[in-house]
């Protein structure tokens, strides 16, 4: 009796493996993309919490009812005043940021960073004279390690 597999059996196994790959690869890819999006959203939520903490200590700088704060609240300002943590420039390689000594990675990756000066919150008071209702709109600007613009968009949060 001959030991081994026939060509038909090997082709059958390869066909089954191919079908499994066609089914699982898109599912895994979708999970990775949604994980990255969730990570970025959580990062923006932490920025907003820092902005709200800043607002709590800078009540005098908040806009009156129906007004928008004239100066945007930049991530660099939140970092400089200790409301937001960032990585030190010294630990980073082949990337320079001219306006600050710090940087924040996007989703914890080494290839993209928030432009700290151009990523900011616009704060608007939608409330009345009796009760404030602040709306925070985050504008993000993401650059790669060479300083090239990757994305520039608004993400509204309240």
C-alpha positions in Angstrom: 0.0 0.0 0.0 1.2 3.5 -1.0 1.6 6.2 1.7 0.9 9.9 1.0 -1.7 12.1 -0.4 -3.1 12.3 -3.9 -3.1 15.4 -5.9 -6.8 15.7 -5.6 -6.6 15.5 -1.8 -3.9 18.2 -1.7 -5.9 20.5 -4.0 -9.0 20.0 -1.7 -7.0 21.0 1.4 -5.7 24.1 -0.5 -9.2 25.0 -1.6 -10.5 24.8 1.9 -7.6 26.9 3.3 -8.2 29.5 0.5 -11.9 29.7 1.4 -11.1 30.2 5.1 -8.6 33.0 4.2 -11.2 34.7 2.0 -13.6 34.7 4.9 -11.3 35.6 7.8 -9.0 38.3 6.3 -11.7 40.9 5.7 -13.1 40.3 9.2 -9.7 40.7 10.9 -9.0 43.8 8.8 -12.3 45.3 9.8 -11.6 44.7 13.5 -8.2 46.3 13.2 -9.7 49.4 11.5 -12.5 49.8 14.0 -10.0 49.3 16.9 -7.8 52.2 15.5 -10.9 54.4 15.1 -12.0 53.6 18.7 -8.5 54.3 19.9 -8.4 57.7 18.2 -11.9 58.6 19.6 -10.7 57.7 23.1 -7.7 59.9 22.6 -9.8 62.8 21.5 -12.1 62.2 24.5 -9.0 62.6 26.7 -8.2 65.8 25.0 -11.7 67.1 25.7 -11.4 66.1 29.4 -8.2 68.1 29.5 -10.0 71.1 27.8 -12.8 70.9 30.3 -10.3 70.8 33.2 -8.6 73.8 31.8 -12.0 75.6 31.5 -12.7 74.8 35.1 -9.6 76.7 36.2 -9.9 79.5 33.6 -13.5 80.5 34.1 -12.6 84.1 33.3 -11.5 83.0 29.8 -14.7 81.3 28.9 -17.1 83.0 26.4 -20.4 84.7 27.4 -23.8 83.3 26.4 -24.1 83.1 22.6 -20.4 83.8 22.1 -17.4 81.8 20.9 -14.0 82.1 22.6 -11.9 84.4 20.4 -8.7 82.4 20.8 -8.8 78.6 20.2 -7.6 76.4 23.0 -4.6 74.6 21.5 -3.2 71.2 22.5 0.2 72.9 23.0 -1.4 75.2 25.6 -3.0 72.2 27.4 0.4 70.6 27.6 2.3 73.7 28.7 -0.2 74.2 31.5 0.0 70.6 32.6 -3.6 69.5 31.7 -2.5 67.1 29.0 0.5 64.7 28.9 2.8 64.4 26.0 6.0 62.7 25.1 9.3 64.6 25.4 11.0 65.6 22.1 14.2 64.0 23.3 12.8 60.5 23.1 11.7 60.9 19.5 13.9 60.3 16.4 13.9 62.0 13.0 11.0 64.3 13.8 11.2 68.0 14.8 8.4 70.2 15.9 9.4 73.9 15.7 6.7 75.3 18.1 7.0 72.9 21.0 9.4 70.5 22.7 6.6 67.8 23.0 4.5 65.7 20.7 1.5 63.3 20.9 1.4 60.1 18.8 -1.9 59.3 17.0 -3.2 56.0 18.2 0.2 55.4 19.9 1.9 54.9 16.5 5.4 56.1 15.7 4.5 57.4 12.2 1.9 60.1 12.9 1.7 62.9 15.4 -0.8 65.6 16.3 0.4 69.1 15.2 0.2 70.6 18.7 -0.2 74.1 17.6 -2.7 73.5 14.8 -4.9 71.0 16.8 -7.2 72.9 19.0 -10.6 73.3 20.6 -13.1 76.0 19.7 -15.3 76.7 22.7 -18.8 78.1 22.2 -21.3 79.0 24.9 -24.8 77.9 23.7 -26.3 78.7 27.1 -28.1 81.7 28.6 -27.0 84.4 31.0 -28.2 82.2 33.8 -26.7 78.9 32.8 -23.7 78.2 30.6 -23.7 75.4 28.1 -20.3 75.0 26.5 -19.7 73.2 23.2 -16.2 72.0 22.4 -15.3 71.5 18.8 -12.0 69.8 18.2 -10.0 70.5 15.0 -7.2 68.0 14.5 -4.2 68.3 12.3 -2.1 65.2 11.9 1.4 65.1 10.4 3.8 62.3 9.7 7.4 62.1 11.1 8.7 64.1 8.1 6.2 67.0 8.8 3.8 66.2 5.9 0.1 66.8 6.4 -1.8 63.5 6.8 -5.2 64.7 7.8 -6.9 68.0 8.7 -10.5 67.7 9.9 -13.0 68.8 12.5 -14.4 66.4 15.1 -17.2 67.9 17.1 -17.5 66.8 20.7 -19.8 68.1 23.5 
